[in-house]
Amino acid sequence: MAKVVSKVAYKPVGMLLGIGAGIVAGAIFKQLWKVAAGDDDAPDATDEERGWGEILAAAALQGAIFAVVKAAVDRGGATGVRRLTGRWPA
């Protein structure tokens, strides 16, 4: 029963952390794209003036950054919940 309560209690925390992770990942991606491509704006998939290589490179970089930031935030959030409650929010 305690495991279920812990999991339910963590849901809103996890959602807020996910939103924060998305914001942080977006900011990191924008800064890295400026450095890597020398361009202020990353290409959109439907940007006619950009080539396949640039579009796919931007998407891969953005995806990798998001995955790493989300994993770090999720792990940190779960660790914090364990410290506060004594239980891992599985």
GIWOTA-V481533 format. One record per pair of residues at least 12 apart in sequence whose ideal C-beta (glycine too) atoms are under 7 Angstrom apart, sorted by the first residue. I is the first residue (numbers start at 1). J is the second residue. Records with the same first field share a line. If there is no record, write none. Layout:
I = J / J
This chain:
2 = 87
3 = 90
6 = 85 / 87 / 89
7 = 89 / 90
10 = 81 / 89
13 = 77 / 81
14 = 77
17 = 73 / 74 / 77
18 = 70
20 = 73
21 = 69 / 70 / 73
24 = 69
25 = 65 / 66 / 69 / 70
28 = 65 / 69
29 = 61 / 62 / 65
32 = 61 / 65
33 = 58
42 = 58
43 = 55 / 58
